[in-house]
């Protein structure tokens, strides 16, 4: 199945330097947004109280939020958990004069104003130390992922391609995190999982293009490296458009109909997929080209005939 009737002839590499400027502005904007606004980290990272409640009927999430705000909990997250009757309440960290039992009783009283038959199933207190450990482990996971990507691409292709792949892989999470900093949406563990998935999408898309470049170099020896990269991107463009559109349909549905718990996950994937499509064409390929990738990098080494010592 092809999206285009014939292979297009777009000159992607001709505008790569303009795209470098756009990418730089996006990354700088993301850094500024994070510095000014910061990320709205969830209880998973900051610490706090997580309470699971079971309603007698379909839970009124808006009514629950209003009841908790009336009880003094302005920074609260309320979402369905498992079914329409189960609700997960996330509260900020306990104050110096607050106890877990006191908060639980206060929350239960607020929830009973919405549904008299509500029952609290679980109360969990996440300390700030645990939240900091999750942040550190998340950063470590991303660093290890990037390092392994660099090693894999360098071994499979050449180091020039590895640098391009790593820069594209770093570019895409910056875009996602910047959007969350600007919008103020909650950044929780599901969003972190989406960011790691975006990294996987990025390297997969980049490898597809680089594989095509490697196949074309031996058969396009008279063309310039720029023409080879353009041809490789154009030949994989139909596959890219089809797979990304199919994936976007799913994640847009998650964002619109998945409820509060999946909205951040869906948004992160929507932004990430768009960023991945852009970076694999212009950032990864452009950097590999500007570092001097040529036919020699991917051509097999010539084998010399053994020297015969016989007279």
C-alpha positions in Angstrom: 0.0 0.0 0.0 1.4 3.4 -1.1 0.3 6.8 0.0 1.8 8.4 -3.1 1.2 7.1 -6.7 4.9 7.5 -7.5 8.1 8.3 -5.5 8.0 12.1 -4.8 11.1 14.2 -5.5 11.0 16.7 -2.6 14.4 18.3 -1.8 14.4 17.9 1.9 18.1 18.5 2.4 18.0 21.8 0.6 16.1 23.3 3.6 17.9 21.4 6.4 19.7 24.5 7.7 16.5 26.4 8.0 15.1 23.5 9.9 18.2 23.6 12.2 17.2 27.2 13.1 13.6 26.1 13.7 14.8 23.2 15.9 17.1 25.5 17.9 14.3 27.9 18.5 12.0 25.1 19.7 14.6 23.7 22.1 15.5 27.2 23.5 11.8 27.9 23.8 11.3 24.6 25.7 14.2 25.4 28.1 12.8 28.9 28.7 9.3 27.5 29.3 10.6 25.0 31.8 12.7 27.6 33.6 9.8 30.1 33.8 6.8 28.0 34.3 8.3 24.6 35.3 6.7 21.3 34.9 3.4 20.5 36.8 4.8 17.3 38.3 2.3 14.8 39.6 2.4 13.2 43.1 4.5 10.4 41.6 7.4 12.8 41.5 6.7 15.4 44.1 5.3 13.2 46.8 1.8 13.4 48.3 -1.3 11.3 49.2 -3.0 8.9 46.9 -6.5 7.8 47.9 -8.6 5.2 46.0 -12.3 5.4 46.5 -15.2 3.2 45.3 -18.6 5.0 44.6 -21.9 3.2 44.7 -22.7 4.4 41.2 -21.0 6.2 38.4 -18.6 8.7 40.0 -19.3 12.4 39.5 -15.7 13.6 38.9 -16.5 17.3 38.7 -18.6 17.1 41.8 -15.8 15.3 43.6 -13.3 18.0 42.6 -15.6 20.8 43.8 -16.2 19.0 47.1 -12.5 18.6 47.7 -11.8 22.2 46.8 -14.5 23.2 49.3 -12.6 21.1 51.9 -9.5 23.2 51.2 -7.7 21.0 48.7 -7.2 23.3 45.7 -4.4 21.3 44.1 -6.0 18.0 43.6 -6.2 15.5 40.8 -9.4 13.4 40.4 -9.7 10.6 37.8 -11.3 7.3 37.1 -9.4 4.3 38.0 -10.3 0.9 36.5 -14.1 1.6 36.1 -16.5 4.5 36.1 -17.2 3.7 39.8 -13.6 3.8 41.0 -11.9 7.1 41.6 -8.2 8.0 42.3 -7.6 11.1 44.3 -4.1 12.7 44.3 -3.3 15.3 46.9 -0.2 17.4 47.6 2.4 16.4 50.2 1.3 16.4 53.8 1.9 19.6 55.8 3.8 19.8 59.0 0.7 19.6 61.1 -1.2 17.1 58.9 -1.3 13.3 59.3 -2.3 10.6 56.9 -5.3 9.6 59.1 -6.5 13.2 59.4 -6.3 13.8 55.6 -8.1 10.5 54.9 -11.0 11.3 57.3 -11.3 14.8 55.8 -11.3 13.5 52.2 -13.9 10.8 53.1 -16.2 13.4 54.6 -15.9 15.5 51.4 -16.6 12.5 49.2 -19.7 11.5 51.2 -21.3 14.9 50.3 -21.2 13.7 46.7 -22.1 10.0 47.3 -23.1 8.8 50.7 -22.2 5.2 49.9 -18.6 5.9 48.9 -15.9 3.7 50.4 -12.2 4.3 50.7 -10.2 1.3 49.6 -6.6 2.5 49.8 -4.6 5.3 51.1 -0.9 5.7 50.1 1.5 8.4 51.2 4.3 9.0 48.7 7.2 10.8 50.4 9.2 13.6 48.6 12.3 11.3 48.7 10.5 8.7 46.7 9.5 11.3 44.2 13.0 12.6 43.8 14.2 9.0 43.3 11.7 8.6 40.5 13.0 11.7 38.8 16.6 10.5 39.1 15.7 7.1 37.8 13.7 8.5 34.9 16.7 10.7 33.9 19.0 7.7 34.2 16.8 5.7 31.9 16.8 8.4 29.3 20.6 8.8 29.5 21.2 5.1 29.2 18.8 4.9 26.3 20.6 7.7 24.4 24.0 6.1 25.0 22.8 2.7 23.7 21.3 4.3 20.7 24.6 6.0 19.9 26.5 2.7 20.2 24.0 0.8 18.1 23.9 3.3 15.3 27.7 3.7 15.3 28.2 -0.1 15.0 25.5 -0.6 12.4 26.3 2.4 10.3 29.1 5.0 11.1 29.6 7.4 14.0 28.4 10.3 11.8 25.0 8.6 11.5 25.1 7.9 15.3 25.5 11.6 16.1 22.6 12.5 13.8 20.4 9.9 15.4 21.3 11.0 19.0 20.6 14.7 18.3 17.2 13.8 16.8 16.5 11.5 19.8 17.3 14.4 22.2 15.3 16.9 20.1 12.0 15.1 20.3 11.7 14.7 24.2 12.6 18.4 24.5 9.6 19.3 22.3 7.3 17.1 24.3 8.5 18.5 27.7 8.3 22.0 26.4 4.7 21.6 25.4 3.8 20.3 28.9 5.7 23.3 30.5 3.7 25.7 28.3 0.3 24.1 28.8 0.7 23.3 32.5 -0.7 19.8 32.1 0.3 17.3 34.8 3.5 15.4 34.1 3.1 12.0 35.6 4.5 8.5 35.1 2.2 7.9 32.1 3.7 10.9 30.4 7.2 9.8 31.2 6.4 6.4 29.6 5.1 8.3 26.6 8.4 10.3 26.4 10.4 7.0 26.5 8.0 5.6 23.7 8.7 8.8 21.7 12.5 8.0 22.0 11.8 4.5 20.6 9.7 5.9 17.8 12.5 8.4 17.0 15.3 5.8 16.7 13.0 3.5 14.7 12.1 6.2 12.2 15.8 7.3 11.9 17.0 3.7 11.3 14.4 3.2 8.5 15.8 6.3 6.7 19.4 5.4 7.3 18.9 1.8 6.1 17.5 3.2 2.8 20.5 5.5 2.6 22.9 2.5 3.0 21.0 0.6 0.2 21.1 3.6 -2.2 24.8 4.6 -1.8 26.1 1.6 -3.8 23.6 2.1 -6.7 23.8 5.9 -6.8 27.6 6.4 -7.1 27.4 9.3 -9.5 24.9 11.3 -7.5 25.9 13.6 -4.6 25.3 12.5 -1.0 22.6 15.1 -0.7 20.8 13.6 -3.6 21.1 10.1 -2.0 19.6 11.4 1.3 16.8 13.1 -0.5 16.0 9.9 -2.5 16.1 7.8 0.7 13.6 10.1 2.5 11.3 10.3 -0.5 11.3 6.5 -0.9 10.4 6.0 2.7 7.9 8.9 2.9 4.9 6.9 1.9 5.5 4.4 4.7 6.1 7.2 7.1 2.9 9.0 6.3 0.8 5.9 6.5 2.2 4.6 9.8 2.2 8.0 11.5 -1.4 8.7 10.4 -2.6 5.3 11.7 -0.8 5.9 15.0 -2.1 9.4 15.3 -5.7 8.2 14.9 -5.3 6.0 17.9 -3.5 8.5 20.2 -6.0 11.3 19.3 -8.8 8.9 20.3 -6.9 8.3 23.6 -6.6 12.0 24.1 -10.2 12.8 23.4 -12.0 9.8 24.9 -9.4 8.2 27.3 -10.4 10.3 30.3 -8.3 12.4 32.6 -5.8 9.6 33.3 -4.8 9.1 29.7 -5.0 12.7 28.4 -1.4 13.5 29.2 -0.2 10.3 27.7 -2.2 10.9 24.5 -0.9 14.5 24.2 2.7 13.5 24.7 2.4 10.9 21.9 0.6 13.3 19.6 3.3 15.9 20.0 6.1 13.3 20.0 5.0 11.6 16.7 4.9 14.9 14.9 8.3 15.8 16.3 9.7 12.4 15.3 8.5 12.7 11.7 10.1 16.1 11.4 13.4 15.2 13.1 14.1 12.0 11.3 13.9 13.9 8.0 15.7 17.1 8.8 17.7 16.7 12.0 19.1 13.1 11.9 19.6 13.0 8.1 20.8 16.6 7.9 23.4 16.2 10.6 24.7 13.0 9.1 25.0 14.7 5.8 26.7 17.8 7.1 29.2 15.6 9.1 30.5 14.4 5.7 28.7 11.1 5.2 29.5 9.8 1.7 29.7 6.7 -0.4 32.9 5.6 1.2 31.3 5.4 4.7 28.9 2.7 3.7 30.7 1.0 0.8 32.2 -2.4 1.6 36.0 -2.4 1.9 37.8 -3.7 -1.2 39.4 -7.1 -0.8 42.9 -7.4 -2.0 44.2 -10.6 -3.6 46.7 -12.5 -1.4 50.3 -12.1 -2.3 51.8 -15.2 -3.9 55.4 -15.7 -2.7 56.0 -18.6 -5.1 58.4 -17.8 -8.0 
